[in-house]
Amino acid sequence: MLRLLIVILAFVSILGAEAVTIPTMNFALSAPDTPQQLVSSLNVLVVLTLLFLAPSMVLVMTTFTRFVIVFGFLRQALGTQQVPPTQLLVMLAMILTFFVMEPIGQKAYDNGIKPYIEEKIGYEEAFEKSTLPFKNFMIRNTREKDLALFFRIRGMENPATVSDVPLSVIIPSFVISELKTAFEIGFLLFLPFLVIDMVVASILMSMGMMMLPPVMISLPFKILVFVLIDGWSLLIGNLIATIK
């Protein structure tokens, strides 16, 4: 507490000794006085828009959809009800998404955002260079027929390069492909646990234990098998390996 008090007193003394200029934001509906003021207002608007759309962008432009759906299928296949909890699975999906998308985000920053901050390029060029790494990533993980579906719906001609493919076409195509891939992986996850359920149910029926729920007996065995094969490492490793 003493150290915190000393820091606060020193900060107050600095404020008293020097005039500190605090930036302000004017939300009044009036015309800007200078072009620089208009640019500053537009910058604030762009930043606020990006912050508002950031959660949606994480869902539709990254591997988050694949991770969170597969983890949901895994929990249902194990039959553990709410274990692991949904919040933990979502956080794990977000961490893995950050791990996978970090190189792509770094490339987008180096090619588009950083030059724009340094005032070397304009809005349009910065946006194009920033989104190009994400476009390449989404197209690599998008099925050709899903991409062709939205081109056919929009009545557009086949693009010559990746830059010619608009985000309004890439994003829904990518989401559909991710959903299909996640469901395929979920189906493969269910198979071994389904075999365990069938074996346990057959044994109980042969022993005449008709009133004992098979799920209650098979649950410990499914958890044991999942732990013995190091299921989390195996699942996450293969999930990341499926990403191009």
URRAHU-V284769 format. One record per residue. N is the residue number from 1. OMEGA is omega in whole degrees, 0 to 359 (999 if undefined). Layout:
# URRAHU-V284769
n->N omega->OMEGA
n->N omega->OMEGA
This chain:
# URRAHU-V284769
n->1 omega->181
n->2 omega->179
n->3 omega->179
n->4 omega->179
n->5 omega->179
n->6 omega->179
n->7 omega->180
n->8 omega->179
n->9 omega->179
n->10 omega->180
n->11 omega->179
n->12 omega->180
n->13 omega->177
n->14 omega->178
n->15 omega->180
n->16 omega->183
n->17 omega->184
n->18 omega->177
n->19 omega->182
n->20 omega->180
n->21 omega->180
n->22 omega->180
n->23 omega->181
n->24 omega->178
n->25 omega->181
n->26 omega->181
n->27 omega->180
n->28 omega->180
n->29 omega->180
n->30 omega->181
n->31 omega->179
n->32 omega->181
n->33 omega->183
n->34 omega->175
n->35 omega->179
n->36 omega->178
n->37 omega->177
n->38 omega->179
n->39 omega->179
n->40 omega->179
n->41 omega->178
n->42 omega->178
n->43 omega->178
n->44 omega->180
n->45 omega->179
n->46 omega->180
n->47 omega->179
n->48 omega->178
n->49 omega->179
n->50 omega->178
n->51 omega->179
n->52 omega->184
n->53 omega->185
n->54 omega->179
n->55 omega->179
n->56 omega->179
n->57 omega->177
n->58 omega->182
n->59 omega->192
n->60 omega->183
n->61 omega->181
n->62 omega->181
n->63 omega->182
n->64 omega->181
n->65 omega->181
n->66 omega->183
n->67 omega->187
n->68 omega->179
n->69 omega->179
n->70 omega->179
n->71 omega->176
n->72 omega->176
n->73 omega->180
n->74 omega->180
n->75 omega->177
n->76 omega->179
n->77 omega->177
n->78 omega->181
n->79 omega->183
n->80 omega->179
n->81 omega->185
n->82 omega->179
n->83 omega->355
n->84 omega->181
n->85 omega->183
n->86 omega->181
n->87 omega->180
n->88 omega->179
n->89 omega->179
n->90 omega->179
n->91 omega->177
n->92 omega->177
n->93 omega->179
n->94 omega->179
n->95 omega->179
n->96 omega->177
n->97 omega->178
n->98 omega->179
n->99 omega->183
n->100 omega->188
n->101 omega->182
n->102 omega->178
n->103 omega->180
n->104 omega->177
n->105 omega->178
n->106 omega->178
n->107 omega->178
n->108 omega->179
n->109 omega->183
n->110 omega->185
n->111 omega->187
n->112 omega->187
n->113 omega->182
n->114 omega->176
n->115 omega->179
n->116 omega->178
n->117 omega->179
n->118 omega->177
n->119 omega->177
n->120 omega->180
n->121 omega->181
n->122 omega->182
n->123 omega->187
n->124 omega->180
n->125 omega->179
n->126 omega->179
n->127 omega->181
n->128 omega->181
n->129 omega->180
n->130 omega->182
n->131 omega->183
n->132 omega->177
n->133 omega->178
n->134 omega->176
n->135 omega->180
n->136 omega->180
n->137 omega->183
n->138 omega->180
n->139 omega->178
n->140 omega->182
n->141 omega->179
n->142 omega->177
n->143 omega->184
n->144 omega->182
n->145 omega->176
n->146 omega->177
n->147 omega->180
n->148 omega->180
n->149 omega->183
n->150 omega->173
n->151 omega->179
n->152 omega->179
n->153 omega->180
n->154 omega->182
n->155 omega->183
n->156 omega->177
n->157 omega->180
n->158 omega->182
n->159 omega->179
n->160 omega->181
n->161 omega->178
n->162 omega->181
n->163 omega->181
n->164 omega->180
n->165 omega->181
n->166 omega->179
n->167 omega->180
n->168 omega->177
n->169 omega->183
n->170 omega->188
n->171 omega->179
n->172 omega->177
n->173 omega->179
n->174 omega->180
n->175 omega->179
n->176 omega->179
n->177 omega->179
n->178 omega->178
n->179 omega->180
n->180 omega->179
n->181 omega->180
n->182 omega->179
n->183 omega->177
n->184 omega->178
n->185 omega->177
n->186 omega->177
n->187 omega->179
n->188 omega->177
n->189 omega->184
n->190 omega->188
n->191 omega->182
n->192 omega->180
n->193 omega->176
n->194 omega->177
n->195 omega->179
n->196 omega->178
n->197 omega->181
n->198 omega->179
n->199 omega->180
n->200 omega->180
n->201 omega->179
n->202 omega->180
n->203 omega->180
n->204 omega->179
n->205 omega->179
n->206 omega->178
n->207 omega->179
n->208 omega->180
n->209 omega->186
n->210 omega->185
n->211 omega->181
n->212 omega->181
n->213 omega->179
n->214 omega->182
n->215 omega->181
n->216 omega->181
n->217 omega->184
n->218 omega->183
n->219 omega->179
n->220 omega->180
n->221 omega->179
n->222 omega->178
n->223 omega->180
n->224 omega->179
n->225 omega->181
n->226 omega->179
n->227 omega->183
n->228 omega->180
n->229 omega->182
n->230 omega->190
n->231 omega->183
n->232 omega->179
n->233 omega->180
n->234 omega->181
n->235 omega->183
n->236 omega->178
n->237 omega->179
n->238 omega->177
n->239 omega->180
n->240 omega->179
n->241 omega->179
n->242 omega->181
n->243 omega->183
n->244 omega->999
